[in-house]
Amino acid sequence: MFPIDLSGDLVAQTPLWAAVVGQVLIVIGALLFSTAAIGVIRLPDIYTRASAISTAAGSGLAMIVTGTFFFVPGLDNAVKLVVAVILQLVASAVGSMTIARSAYLTGSAVYSPKHNDELADSDSGDGAGDEDEAGHSRT
């Protein structure tokens, strides 16, 4: 693409547009990894956590590797980029499915939120909540 001397400062030798695109992609990839880290802490069960990690590993690493390509372009690096992204996508998908399957086989609980029906709770038969919209009693 454009000549770069690998012995010096890569950011200083990279054209401005390539440096901006590369840095934006690297930051987006890092934010994806940060979001996955928050998901591992906040998500309720192993299945949703595995999904968060595999998504971040696949797309986040692809963004970071693509961003670094803009600093050191070339045909050989483009081939390495494509191979690395494909292998990472396959490995993260297989890894997350393996983790989810082993969790299922060992009997890991699936998170099931209870639906809190406030109307059903108020119709408990004690007369409370038996008023229409105007506040008149229905009994």
Residue, then its C-alpha position, 0 to 999 in steps of 0.5 A: m500500500f504505502p512504504i513503511d520502514l519497520s525500524g522506526d516509529l510506525v505511527a509517525q510513518t503511517p498516513l494520517w487517515a490510516a492512523v485514525v482508522g487503525q486507532v478507531l478500530i483498535v479502540i472499538g475492539a478494546l471496548l468490545f472486550s470491556t463490554a464482555a468483561i462487564g457481561v461476565i460479571r453481570l450476566p446471570d448464568i454460564y450460557t449467557r456469559a459464554s455467549a458474551i465472551s465468544t462474541a467479544a473474542g470473535s469481533g473484538l479481536a477481529m477489530i484489533v487485528t484489523g486496526t493494527f494492519f493499518f499501521v503495518p500494511g502489506l500483502d503478507n500481513a493481509v494474509k496473516l490478518v485473514v487467517a488470524v480472524i478466521l481462526q479466531l472466529v472458528a475457535s471462539a465459536v467452538g470454544s463457547m459451544t464446548i463450554a455451554r455443552s459441558a455446563y449443560l451436561t453437568g447440570s448447570a442451572v439456566y437462569s429463568p427470571k420470574h415474571n412478577d404479575e402485580l395484578a395477579d398479586s393484588d387479586s388475592g381474594d381479600g378485597a384489596g384492589d377490587e376497584d375500577e378506574a374511578g376508585h369505585s368498589r366492584t364488590 
